[in-house]
Amino acid sequence: MSKVFFLCRFGKVRGFGSVYIAVYVNILNMVKHYNITIYGQVQGVFFRDFAKEKADFFGVFGFAQNEPDGAVYIEVEGEENKLNEFINLVKQGPSVAKIGRIEMAEDQVKNYSGFEVSY
């Protein structure tokens, strides 16, 4: 488990000098949100169902939907380490998919409570 330690100056106390507080941040459990668009032969190959299966396995939340241009659009959020595992698998896709390119951007967390497939 990776933690970052911060020592912050809190103020001064008469007769004691400066007072510091220690703050530990678990950097692996920071929640992030990504918007992902996958282009290529990704519709009609169960890509959205694949994404849901992996999202449920890793405990990340959001949705997957087909786009009119033939792409699959995914919004996903969760703990950073779980998201990285999910994203690595989505970049590969199901075996019958042919991925051309992937666009990914970080966005604000929307607090999804599950992973849905839009039909």
C-alpha positions in Angstrom: 0.0 0.0 0.0 1.5 3.3 -1.0 1.2 6.3 1.2 2.4 9.8 0.9 3.4 11.6 4.1 3.0 15.4 4.4 4.2 17.4 7.3 2.2 20.6 7.5 2.9 23.6 9.7 -0.2 24.2 11.8 0.9 27.4 13.6 2.8 28.6 16.6 2.1 27.9 20.3 3.5 30.3 22.8 6.4 28.7 24.6 6.6 25.8 22.3 7.3 27.3 18.9 5.9 25.9 15.7 3.3 23.1 15.7 3.3 20.6 12.9 0.7 18.0 12.0 1.3 14.8 10.0 -1.0 13.9 7.2 -0.9 10.5 5.4 -2.6 10.1 2.1 -3.2 6.7 0.6 -2.5 7.5 -3.1 -3.8 4.2 -4.4 -7.3 4.8 -3.2 -7.9 8.2 -4.8 -11.2 8.1 -6.8 -10.9 9.3 -10.4 -13.3 9.5 -13.4 -12.4 8.8 -17.0 -14.3 9.3 -20.3 -13.1 6.7 -22.8 -14.0 6.4 -26.5 -13.0 3.3 -28.3 -12.9 3.3 -32.1 -12.7 0.5 -34.6 -14.8 -2.7 -35.0 -16.2 -2.4 -31.5 -20.0 -2.6 -32.0 -21.7 -5.9 -32.5 -18.9 -7.8 -30.7 -20.3 -7.6 -27.1 -17.8 -4.8 -26.2 -20.3 -3.1 -23.8 -21.1 -6.4 -22.1 -17.3 -7.1 -21.8 -16.9 -3.6 -20.2 -19.7 -4.3 -17.7 -18.3 -7.7 -16.8 -14.8 -6.2 -16.1 -16.3 -3.2 -14.3 -18.3 -5.5 -12.0 -15.2 -7.6 -11.4 -13.0 -4.6 -10.4 -15.7 -2.7 -8.6 -15.7 0.4 -10.8 -18.8 2.3 -11.8 -20.3 4.2 -14.8 -21.7 3.1 -18.1 -21.0 2.0 -21.7 -23.0 3.0 -24.8 -22.8 2.7 -28.5 -22.2 5.9 -30.4 -23.8 6.7 -33.8 -20.3 6.8 -35.5 -19.6 3.2 -34.6 -17.5 3.9 -31.5 -18.2 2.7 -27.9 -18.2 5.4 -25.2 -17.5 4.6 -21.6 -17.6 6.7 -18.5 -16.0 5.0 -15.5 -14.9 5.9 -12.1 -13.5 4.3 -9.0 -10.2 3.8 -7.0 -7.3 4.6 -9.2 -5.6 1.2 -8.9 -8.9 -0.6 -9.9 -9.5 1.8 -12.8 -6.0 1.1 -14.2 -6.8 -2.7 -14.2 -10.1 -2.0 -15.9 -8.7 0.3 -18.5 -5.9 -2.1 -19.4 -8.5 -4.8 -20.2 -10.8 -2.4 -22.1 -7.8 -1.4 -24.2 -7.6 -5.0 -25.3 -11.4 -5.5 -25.6 -13.1 -8.8 -26.3 -11.3 -11.2 -28.6 -13.5 -10.5 -31.6 -13.1 -6.7 -31.4 -10.6 -4.8 -33.5 -9.6 -1.6 -31.8 -8.4 1.2 -34.0 -7.7 3.9 -31.5 -8.7 5.0 -28.0 -9.3 8.5 -26.6 -9.3 8.9 -22.9 -9.8 12.0 -20.7 -10.0 12.5 -17.0 -13.2 14.3 -15.8 -14.9 15.2 -12.5 -16.2 12.3 -10.4 -20.0 11.9 -10.8 -20.6 9.3 -8.0 -22.1 6.5 -10.1 -23.4 3.6 -8.0 -23.1 0.8 -10.5 -22.1 0.0 -14.1 -24.8 0.1 -16.8 -25.0 -0.9 -20.4 -27.1 1.4 -22.6 -29.0 -0.2 -25.4 
